[in-house]
């Protein structure tokens, strides 16, 4: 799906799949507990992250648990 930024991509996903944005964004930022991976790198720029053509974007949930 074409987009110049991660925020635009999420808006485009919302247009194609209504309700998707609420699972990814809260208060204008990526939801806590989610990481956005652009290409092979987790972004710290959030919704402002620029996207190159044909780059893969993954949203990964944080996993916790186990023994400490």
The first five atom37 places (N, CA, C, CB, O) and aatype in JSON, in Angstrom:
{
  "aatype": [20, 20, 20, 20, 20, 20, 20, 20, 20, 20, 20, 20, 20, 20, 20, 20, 20, 20, 20, 20, 20, 20, 20, 20, 20, 20, 20, 20, 20, 20, 20, 20, 20, 20, 20, 20, 20, 20, 20, 20, 20, 20, 20, 20, 20, 20, 20, 20, 20, 20, 20, 20, 20, 20, 20, 20, 20, 20, 20, 20, 20, 20, 20, 20, 20, 20, 20, 20],
  "atom_mask": [
    [1, 1, 1, 1, 1],
    [1, 1, 1, 1, 1],
    [1, 1, 1, 1, 1],
    [1, 1, 1, 1, 1],
    [1, 1, 1, 1, 1],
    [1, 1, 1, 1, 1],
    [1, 1, 1, 1, 1],
    [1, 1, 1, 1, 1],
    [1, 1, 1, 1, 1],
    [1, 1, 1, 1, 1],
    [1, 1, 1, 1, 1],
    [1, 1, 1, 1, 1],
    [1, 1, 1, 1, 1],
    [1, 1, 1, 1, 1],
    [1, 1, 1, 1, 1],
    [1, 1, 1, 1, 1],
    [1, 1, 1, 1, 1],
    [1, 1, 1, 1, 1],
    [1, 1, 1, 1, 1],
    [1, 1, 1, 1, 1],
    [1, 1, 1, 1, 1],
    [1, 1, 1, 1, 1],
    [1, 1, 1, 1, 1],
    [1, 1, 1, 1, 1],
    [1, 1, 1, 1, 1],
    [1, 1, 1, 1, 1],
    [1, 1, 1, 1, 1],
    [1, 1, 1, 1, 1],
    [1, 1, 1, 1, 1],
    [1, 1, 1, 1, 1],
    [1, 1, 1, 1, 1],
    [1, 1, 1, 1, 1],
    [1, 1, 1, 1, 1],
    [1, 1, 1, 1, 1],
    [1, 1, 1, 1, 1],
    [1, 1, 1, 1, 1],
    [1, 1, 1, 1, 1],
    [1, 1, 1, 1, 1],
    [1, 1, 1, 1, 1],
    [1, 1, 1, 1, 1],
    [1, 1, 1, 1, 1],
    [1, 1, 1, 1, 1],
    [1, 1, 1, 1, 1],
    [1, 1, 1, 1, 1],
    [1, 1, 1, 1, 1],
    [1, 1, 1, 1, 1],
    [1, 1, 1, 1, 1],
    [1, 1, 1, 1, 1],
    [1, 1, 1, 1, 1],
    [1, 1, 1, 1, 1],
    [1, 1, 1, 1, 1],
    [1, 1, 1, 1, 1],
    [1, 1, 1, 1, 1],
    [1, 1, 1, 1, 1],
    [1, 1, 1, 1, 1],
    [1, 1, 1, 1, 1],
    [1, 1, 1, 1, 1],
    [1, 1, 1, 1, 1],
    [1, 1, 1, 1, 1],
    [1, 1, 1, 1, 1],
    [1, 1, 1, 1, 1],
    [1, 1, 1, 1, 1],
    [1, 1, 1, 1, 1],
    [1, 1, 1, 1, 1],
    [1, 1, 1, 1, 1],
    [1, 1, 1, 1, 1],
    [1, 1, 1, 1, 1],
    [1, 1, 1, 1, 1]
  ],
  "atom_positions": [
    [[0.86, -1.16, 0.0], [0.0, 0.0, 0.0], [0.91, 1.24, 0.0], [-0.98, -0.01, 1.24], [1.73, 1.39, 0.91]],
    [[0.79, 2.1, -0.97], [1.69, 3.26, -1.06], [1.45, 4.27, 0.07], [1.51, 3.95, -2.4], [0.31, 4.54, 0.46]],
    [[2.55, 4.83, 0.57], [2.5, 5.87, 1.59], [3.88, 6.47, 1.74], [1.98, 5.31, 2.96], [4.89, 5.79, 1.53]],
    [[3.94, 7.75, 2.11], [5.22, 8.43, 2.31], [5.73, 8.29, 3.75], [5.09, 9.9, 1.96], [6.94, 8.31, 3.98]],
    [[4.8, 8.16, 4.7], [5.19, 8.04, 6.11], [4.39, 6.9, 6.75], [4.95, 9.38, 6.87], [3.4, 6.43, 6.2]],
    [[4.83, 6.49, 7.92], [4.12, 5.45, 8.66], [2.72, 5.92, 9.02], [4.91, 5.06, 9.92], [1.76, 5.15, 8.97]],
    [[2.59, 7.19, 9.39], [1.27, 7.74, 9.71], [0.33, 7.69, 8.53], [1.4, 9.17, 10.19], [-0.85, 7.35, 8.68]],
    [[0.83, 8.02, 7.35], [0.01, 7.96, 6.14], [-0.37, 6.52, 5.82], [0.75, 8.59, 4.93], [-1.5, 6.25, 5.4]],
    [[0.55, 5.59, 6.02], [0.25, 4.17, 5.8], [-0.89, 3.72, 6.7], [1.5, 3.31, 6.05], [-1.81, 3.03, 6.26]],
    [[-0.83, 4.1, 7.97], [-1.89, 3.72, 8.91], [-3.22, 4.35, 8.51], [-1.52, 4.12, 10.34], [-4.26, 3.7, 8.62]],
    [[-3.21, 5.6, 8.06], [-4.44, 6.23, 7.57], [-4.99, 5.48, 6.36], [-4.18, 7.71, 7.21], [-6.2, 5.3, 6.24]],
    [[-4.11, 5.05, 5.46], [-4.54, 4.29, 4.28], [-5.11, 2.93, 4.68], [-3.37, 4.11, 3.3], [-6.09, 2.47, 4.11]],
    [[-4.48, 2.29, 5.67], [-5.01, 1.03, 6.18], [-6.39, 1.23, 6.79], [-4.05, 0.42, 7.22], [-7.28, 0.4, 6.6]],
    [[-6.57, 2.32, 7.51], [-7.87, 2.63, 8.11], [-8.94, 2.82, 7.04], [-7.77, 3.89, 9.0], [-10.08, 2.39, 7.21]],
    [[-8.58, 3.46, 5.94], [-9.54, 3.66, 4.84], [-9.93, 2.33, 4.21], [-8.95, 4.61, 3.77], [-11.08, 2.13, 3.83]],
    [[-8.96, 1.43, 4.09], [-9.23, 0.12, 3.47], [-9.87, -0.86, 4.46], [-7.93, -0.47, 2.93], [-10.69, -1.69, 4.07]],
    [[-9.5, -0.75, 5.73], [-9.97, -1.67, 6.77], [-10.43, -0.86, 7.98], [-8.85, -2.68, 7.18], [-9.69, -0.71, 8.94]],
    [[-11.66, -0.33, 7.92], [-12.16, 0.52, 9.01], [-12.0, -0.15, 10.38], [-13.63, 0.88, 8.76], [-12.34, -1.32, 10.56]],
    [[-11.5, 0.63, 11.33], [-11.28, 0.13, 12.68], [-9.85, -0.3, 12.95], [-12.2, -1.01, 12.94], [-9.49, -0.53, 14.1]],
    [[-9.04, -0.42, 11.91], [-7.65, -0.87, 12.06], [-6.82, 0.1, 12.88], [-7.01, -1.07, 10.69], [-6.01, -0.32, 13.7]],
    [[-7.02, 1.4, 12.66], [-6.18, 2.41, 13.3], [-6.24, 2.34, 14.83], [-6.6, 3.8, 12.84], [-5.23, 2.56, 15.49]],
    [[-7.41, 2.05, 15.37], [-7.53, 2.01, 16.84], [-6.7, 0.9, 17.46], [-8.99, 1.84, 17.24], [-6.42, 0.93, 18.66]],
    [[-6.31, -0.09, 16.67], [-5.46, -1.16, 17.17], [-3.98, -0.79, 17.12], [-5.7, -2.44, 16.37], [-3.15, -1.46, 17.74]],
    [[-3.65, 0.27, 16.38], [-2.26, 0.63, 16.15], [-1.84, 1.96, 16.77], [-2.0, 0.68, 14.69], [-0.67, 2.15, 17.09]],
    [[-2.8, 2.89, 16.94], [-2.47, 4.26, 17.35], [-3.34, 4.68, 18.53], [-2.65, 5.24, 16.16], [-4.53, 4.38, 18.59]],
    [[-2.71, 5.39, 19.47], [-3.44, 6.02, 20.57], [-2.79, 7.38, 20.82], [-3.43, 5.12, 21.88], [-1.57, 7.49, 20.87]],
    [[-3.6, 8.4, 20.98], [-3.12, 9.77, 21.24], [-2.06, 10.22, 20.25], [-2.56, 9.85, 22.65], [-1.08, 10.87, 20.63]],
    [[-2.24, 9.89, 18.98], [-1.32, 10.35, 17.93], [0.03, 9.67, 17.91], [-1.11, 11.78, 18.08], [0.97, 10.19, 17.31]],
    [[0.15, 8.5, 18.55], [1.42, 7.77, 18.57], [1.14, 6.26, 18.46], [2.23, 8.08, 19.87], [0.02, 5.81, 18.72]],
    [[2.16, 5.52, 18.07], [2.03, 4.06, 18.05], [1.66, 3.61, 19.46], [3.35, 3.37, 17.56], [2.23, 4.08, 20.44]],
    [[0.7, 2.7, 19.55], [0.23, 2.23, 20.85], [1.36, 1.67, 21.7], [-0.85, 1.17, 20.67], [2.25, 0.99, 21.19]],
    [[1.33, 1.95, 23.0], [2.3, 1.31, 23.89], [2.17, -0.21, 23.78], [2.1, 1.78, 25.37], [1.06, -0.74, 23.67]],
    [[3.28, -0.89, 23.8], [3.26, -2.35, 23.67], [3.4, -2.82, 22.24], [2.0, -2.88, 24.25], [3.47, -4.02, 21.99]],
    [[3.43, -1.88, 21.29], [3.64, -2.21, 19.88], [4.96, -1.62, 19.41], [2.47, -1.7, 19.0], [5.37, -0.54, 19.85]],
    [[5.6, -2.32, 18.51], [6.78, -1.77, 17.83], [6.48, -1.77, 16.34], [8.08, -2.6, 18.15], [5.9, -2.73, 15.82]],
    [[6.86, -0.71, 15.66], [6.75, -0.65, 14.2], [8.13, -0.94, 13.63], [6.2, 0.76, 13.72], [9.1, -0.24, 13.93]],
    [[8.2, -1.97, 12.81], [9.46, -2.35, 12.17], [9.35, -2.01, 10.7], [9.78, -3.88, 12.38], [8.49, -2.52, 9.98]],
    [[10.24, -1.13, 10.25], [10.26, -0.67, 8.86], [11.51, -1.24, 8.22], [10.23, 0.92, 8.76], [12.63, -0.94, 8.64]],
    [[11.31, -2.07, 7.2], [12.45, -2.8, 6.65], [12.88, -3.82, 7.69], [13.63, -1.84, 6.26], [12.13, -4.74, 8.02]],
    [[14.08, -3.66, 8.2], [14.58, -4.57, 9.24], [14.9, -3.84, 10.54], [15.82, -5.29, 8.74], [15.61, -4.36, 11.39]],
    [[14.37, -2.62, 10.68], [14.72, -1.79, 11.83], [13.47, -1.29, 12.56], [15.58, -0.61, 11.39], [12.55, -0.75, 11.94]],
    [[13.46, -1.47, 13.87], [12.37, -0.89, 14.68], [12.56, 0.62, 14.69], [12.35, -1.48, 16.14], [13.63, 1.12, 15.05]],
    [[11.52, 1.34, 14.31], [11.63, 2.79, 14.22], [11.36, 3.45, 15.56], [10.67, 3.32, 13.17], [10.53, 2.98, 16.35]],
    [[12.06, 4.54, 15.8], [11.81, 5.37, 16.98], [11.17, 6.69, 16.55], [13.13, 5.63, 17.76], [10.89, 7.55, 17.39]],
    [[10.94, 6.86, 15.26], [10.35, 8.11, 14.74], [8.83, 8.05, 14.75], [10.85, 8.39, 13.32], [8.18, 9.05, 14.46]],
    [[8.27, 6.9, 15.06], [6.83, 6.77, 15.14], [6.14, 7.06, 13.82], [6.29, 7.68, 16.21], [6.59, 6.62, 12.76]],
    [[5.04, 7.79, 13.9], [4.21, 8.06, 12.72], [4.91, 8.94, 11.7], [2.92, 8.71, 13.14], [4.48, 9.01, 10.55]],
    [[5.99, 9.61, 12.1], [6.73, 10.48, 11.19], [7.76, 9.72, 10.35], [7.43, 11.57, 11.97], [8.37, 10.29, 9.45]],
    [[7.95, 8.43, 10.64], [8.95, 7.63, 9.93], [8.67, 7.66, 8.43], [8.95, 6.18, 10.44], [7.58, 7.32, 7.98]],
    [[9.67, 8.06, 7.65], [9.56, 8.06, 6.19], [9.62, 6.62, 5.69], [10.69, 8.92, 5.53], [10.32, 5.79, 6.27]],
    [[8.89, 6.34, 4.62], [8.87, 5.01, 4.03], [9.42, 5.06, 2.61], [7.44, 4.43, 4.03], [9.07, 5.95, 1.83]],
    [[10.29, 4.12, 2.29], [10.78, 3.99, 0.92], [9.79, 3.13, 0.13], [12.21, 3.37, 0.89], [8.97, 2.42, 0.72]],
    [[9.87, 3.19, -1.19], [9.0, 2.37, -2.03], [9.21, 0.9, -1.73], [9.26, 2.66, -3.51], [10.35, 0.44, -1.58]],
    [[8.13, 0.16, -1.66], [8.14, -1.3, -1.5], [8.78, -1.8, -0.21], [8.84, -1.91, -2.66], [9.15, -2.97, -0.14]],
    [[8.92, -0.96, 0.8], [9.47, -1.41, 2.08], [8.37, -2.18, 2.83], [9.99, -0.19, 2.93], [7.2, -1.83, 2.75]],
    [[8.78, -3.22, 3.55], [7.83, -3.95, 4.37], [7.74, -3.31, 5.75], [8.24, -5.44, 4.5], [8.74, -2.87, 6.31]],
    [[6.52, -3.24, 6.27], [6.28, -2.7, 7.61], [5.57, -3.77, 8.42], [5.43, -1.36, 7.55], [4.59, -4.37, 7.96]],
    [[6.08, -4.01, 9.62], [5.47, -4.99, 10.52], [5.18, -4.3, 11.85], [6.4, -6.22, 10.72], [5.96, -3.47, 12.31]],
    [[4.06, -4.67, 12.45], [3.71, -4.21, 13.79], [3.83, -5.43, 14.7], [2.27, -3.57, 13.84], [3.17, -6.44, 14.49]],
    [[4.69, -5.31, 15.7], [5.0, -6.44, 16.57], [4.61, -6.09, 17.99], [6.5, -6.83, 16.48], [4.95, -5.02, 18.49]],
    [[3.89, -7.0, 18.65], [3.51, -6.78, 20.04], [4.64, -7.19, 20.97], [2.22, -7.55, 20.38], [5.39, -8.12, 20.7]],
    [[4.73, -6.47, 22.06], [5.72, -6.8, 23.08], [5.3, -8.09, 23.77], [5.88, -5.64, 24.12], [4.11, -8.33, 24.0]],
    [[6.27, -8.91, 24.08], [6.01, -10.16, 24.77], [6.75, -10.11, 26.1], [6.45, -11.41, 23.92], [7.92, -9.75, 26.16]],
    [[6.05, -10.47, 27.16], [6.7, -10.49, 28.46], [6.34, -11.79, 29.16], [6.29, -9.26, 29.33], [5.48, -12.54, 28.72]],
    [[7.01, -12.01, 30.22], [6.73, -13.22, 31.0], [8.0, -14.01, 31.22], [5.69, -14.08, 30.3], [9.11, -13.54, 30.97]],
    [[7.82, -15.2, 31.68], [8.98, -16.03, 31.97], [9.47, -15.8, 33.38], [10.09, -15.77, 30.97], [8.82, -15.14, 34.19]],
    [[10.61, -16.34, 33.65], [11.2, -16.21, 34.98], [12.26, -15.13, 35.0], [11.81, -17.55, 35.44], [12.94, -14.9, 34.0]],
    [[12.38, -14.48, 36.13], [13.41, -13.45, 36.24], [14.43, -13.83, 37.29], [12.8, -12.1, 36.57], [15.38, -13.08, 37.53]]
  ]
}
